Amino acid sequence: MAKKNEEVEKTLEVNLMDNLIMKIQGKQARLEQIEITIETVKTEKKEVVDEVKMLLKDLAHFMKYLNPEQQEHIKSLGLDVQEDASSNIVCKIVLDIMMKDKKPISNEKLHHAYLDSLDEGKEGVNYTAFNIALRPLLSKQLLKKKIVDDGGSSRTNIISLNENNKEK
């Protein structure tokens, strides 16, 4: 009988140990799933934060064009958007020109309008640097470019405001 009790106790110990090991393995697997979920959510959060930063930066470019109602709406949302003094000055000037005229203009005429808008004594960038400076406005699709002479000079390309631009 004592031998049988020892066997029962050993069986119980083995079953108890197997059960604990299975529970630990199950919890470890669940922990791995949770860690993967956390990393995925962190990545998604970073993407959304970056998108919000870009949208706020875009909004900063247009602050002076907002009417008082729109400005109040921005304040009511808790957004502290100030005009970005560090942003590309060429882009700011070009946006000013395009927002005032709202008409398509050739790339060359836009460059001349940019140069003409500079304060006396300030030297503007050359045509090549001007086109490089405009890339952010084109890539964000705030402006659009229509290529007039495929393979020819970029000076004849038509630049216009992208009125159909709907940010995500």
SVG drawing of the C-alpha trace seen along z (x, -y; Angstrom):
<svg xmlns="http://www.w3.org/2000/svg" viewBox="-16 -98 38 100">
<polyline fill="none" stroke="black" stroke-width="0.4" points="0.0,0.0 2.8,-2.4 4.4,-1.7 1.1,-2.5 0.8,-5.8 4.3,-6.7 3.4,-6.0 0.2,-8.1 2.3,-11.0 4.9,-10.7 2.1,-10.7 0.5,-13.7 3.9,-15.5 4.6,-14.7 1.1,-15.8 1.4,-19.0 4.8,-19.8 3.6,-19.0 0.6,-21.3 2.8,-24.1 5.2,-23.8 2.2,-23.8 0.8,-26.9 4.2,-28.7 4.6,-27.8 1.1,-29.1 1.8,-32.3 5.1,-32.8 3.4,-32.3 0.7,-34.8 3.4,-37.3 5.2,-37.0 1.9,-37.8 1.3,-40.8 4.8,-42.1 4.3,-41.8 1.0,-43.7 2.7,-46.4 5.4,-46.8 2.8,-47.0 0.8,-49.6 4.0,-51.6 4.9,-51.6 1.4,-52.7 1.5,-55.4 4.8,-56.8 3.4,-56.9 0.3,-58.8 2.4,-61.2 4.6,-61.9 1.6,-62.5 0.1,-64.9 3.4,-66.8 3.5,-67.1 -0.1,-68.3 0.6,-70.9 3.6,-72.0 1.5,-72.4 -1.1,-74.3 1.6,-76.6 2.3,-77.6 -1.3,-78.7 -2.0,-80.4 -2.0,-83.9 -4.7,-82.9 -7.2,-81.6 -10.2,-83.7 -10.9,-84.4 -13.5,-81.6 -11.0,-79.0 -8.3,-80.4 -10.8,-80.1 -11.7,-76.5 -8.0,-75.6 -7.7,-77.1 -10.8,-75.2 -9.2,-71.9 -6.3,-72.7 -3.8,-73.1 -1.1,-75.6 0.0,-76.4 2.3,-79.2 3.8,-80.3 6.9,-78.3 9.8,-80.8 12.3,-78.0 10.5,-76.7 11.8,-77.2 11.6,-80.9 11.4,-80.2 8.4,-78.0 6.7,-80.6 7.2,-83.3 6.0,-81.0 2.9,-80.0 2.2,-83.7 2.4,-84.4 0.2,-81.4 -2.4,-82.1 -2.7,-85.7 -3.0,-85.1 -4.5,-81.6 -3.7,-81.3 -1.4,-78.9 1.9,-80.4 5.0,-79.2 7.9,-78.1 10.1,-80.8 7.5,-83.5 7.0,-82.1 10.8,-82.4 10.7,-86.0 7.7,-86.8 9.7,-85.3 12.7,-87.5 10.5,-90.6 8.8,-89.9 12.1,-90.0 12.9,-93.1 15.4,-95.5 18.9,-94.4 18.0,-90.7 19.4,-88.4 17.2,-85.5 18.3,-82.0 19.1,-81.1 16.6,-79.2 18.1,-75.7 18.1,-76.3 14.6,-77.7 13.3,-74.5 15.0,-72.4 13.4,-74.6 10.0,-74.0 10.2,-70.2 8.5,-70.0 5.5,-71.9 5.2,-69.6 5.8,-66.4 3.2,-67.4 1.0,-68.1 0.3,-71.7 1.3,-72.7 1.1,-70.8 3.3,-70.9 2.2,-70.4 5.0,-69.5 4.4,-71.5 7.5,-70.5 8.4,-66.9 12.2,-66.8 12.5,-70.5 13.1,-73.3 11.5,-73.2 11.0,-77.0 7.8,-76.4 6.2,-74.0 3.0,-75.3 2.8,-75.6 -0.6,-75.9 -2.2,-75.4 -3.5,-71.9 -7.1,-72.7 -8.0,-69.0 -5.4,-68.2 -7.2,-66.4 -4.8,-65.6 -5.3,-62.3"/>
</svg>
